[in-house]
Amino acid sequence: MCGIVGYVGPQNALDVVLEGLRRLEYRGYDSAGVAVRVGGSGGGQLASAKKAGKLANLEKVLADQPLPESTIGIGHTRWATHGGPTDRNAHPHLSADGRVAVIHNGIIENFAALRAECEAAGVEFRSDTDTEVVAHLLAAVYPELPEGPGRLAEALRAVSRRLEGAFTLVAAHADEPDTLVASRRNSPLVVGVGDGEYFLGSDVAAFIAHTREARELGQDQVVEIDRTRGLTVTDFDGAPAEPVAYTVDWDAAAAEKGGHDWFMLKEIAEQPQAVADTLLGRLGDEGDLVLDEMRLSDQELRDIDKVFVVSCGTSYHAGLIAKYAIEHWTRIPVEVEVASEFRYRDPVLDRSTLVVVISQSGETMDTLMALRHAKDQKARVLAICNVNGSTIPRESDAVLYTHAGPEIAVASTKSFLAQIVACYLVGLILAQVRGIKYADEVAVIVRELQKLPEAVSQVLGQMEPVRELGRSMADAGTILFLGRHVGFPVALEGALKLKELAYIHAEGFAAGELKHGPIAVIDEGTPVVVIVPSPRGRSLLHGKVVSNIQEVRARGARTIVIAEEGDEDVVPYADHLIRVPRTPTLLAPVVTTVPLQVLACEIAATRGYDVDQPRNLAKSVTVE
Ligand code: F6R
């Protein structure tokens, strides 16, 4: 996700801000920019520089055209969401008169309406971002407010009240020599308090080199940092608020990982946010879906008579889950295939085929080749992708971005959950547009989707016994994973995570296949992880999986059972029981996957392996 830095104090702001951005590089970004405020208390100005690509590109621009020394500065590393990763879309964004500079992390859901309002007032936009609208709105509000202390904060409060979605915003004004303001809703922001200086950061890594004294902001709050008046926090209506003070006890390296030992653990912890952000801005007022950004017309969606889902590795497993949901909700046949096979077997495709390609990186060569083949055959291609501006969405007819934020660990976790959610959205929009489901039926499922972030948080809160279990399994020679229905792809994903991280032989099976061969490998003590479907609604399936647990246990397996709360049938057969919240059957993979990620991570760490960079693997596989 975007990195945000702000500074007010006696040091040269540009140096502090650039150093902060360097420390936030781990968050992943595709462009960077800075702005400083120069001049005395009368007649100040803002100066800014921004550039697509790595920080080195920005530093080159700054070397050619240095910015003046200043005591106020803001900096941003951007992870593109609205608008591609270009120079003009990089932050900061300035108001038309150049008096306001804004940086932003998050998604402003109602930006289109606000942009139309600004354009109607004669503003010409210079970027494709949702952020720029904030700079123009602030510039419009500020002159209407009384001069004096707190004016910029009041302007930001007024603008923040009008915004929907998730945002951390930091703003500077040319007329404010000592002040920066920031606001937050559903997006991170921390304040660093130094000796006569103040810092803003998307996380403490931004300022850890200067101070360990931090303040945590609450939801829907605005903070003002001022060289003379210090720190003032209010809610969006101006009521004073007290930020939570804490001392950071991490060093700089740990701070980048948010205090977690591994990026993978940090990314696992970010999953509630990844799921929530992937739903953000896609739900209409009536509980229906609005996926305008997808660029497929209703008629094109109605014409589809067959769906292929094509992807690799973990993204392929998301595709397998998609099949269950899309077929069930739309009654359109869905085939799922690994990209490297799809391309070379001459699949039957035509204009009425929708090919959904799923890729976290957007650069996987196998998937790209499959996409090109599908387009050659005149099929419609929809990309589900996490990296804005990458090749796969660029070459696709339509795109639905997962908003999981950058994934640093090689093993995919939060983007997998976000991909599953995006697949549900594809299934539901097809059902909605084709009239297979009434709006109120779609709304019921959408409401269940909205509960998923909380359900994932609940699972994450109960992971200590799973870690302990992982430590006890570190010497296993083989670990098997069993599931049925949507639990089958989850079993495949659990096995893949374990193989790639812990280098242990692991396999996922459809539980019903067990008796057709795999059961022979079960020996005394072989760990078998079983993903149990809900006993509610799918009772037939549930009973069969309970029988499968008994079968493996009778042959000596050590059973690790993932079952929903209240499922008492599994209790007698579970050597270890991992509970997950009750979730509708089709949505269950979003919660049942999480313990498997944690298990694999813990086993790998116990075996002494580098969890973030497993041997032989690359994050983005750009060869066939
Ligand atoms: C597993 C993993 C890989 C990727 C696969 C596809 O944890 O990360 O299996 O899922 O290489 O990558 P993307 O989604 O970038 O196309």
Boltz pocket constraint, residues with backbone or C-beta under 6 A from the ligand:
constraints:
  - pocket:
      binder: B
      contacts: [[A, 312], [A, 313], [A, 314], [A, 315], [A, 316], [A, 358], [A, 359], [A, 360], [A, 361], [A, 362], [A, 363], [A, 364], [A, 367], [A, 410], [A, 411], [A, 412], [A, 413], [A, 496], [A, 497], [A, 500], [A, 618], [A, 619], [A, 620], [A, 621]]
      max_distance: 6.0
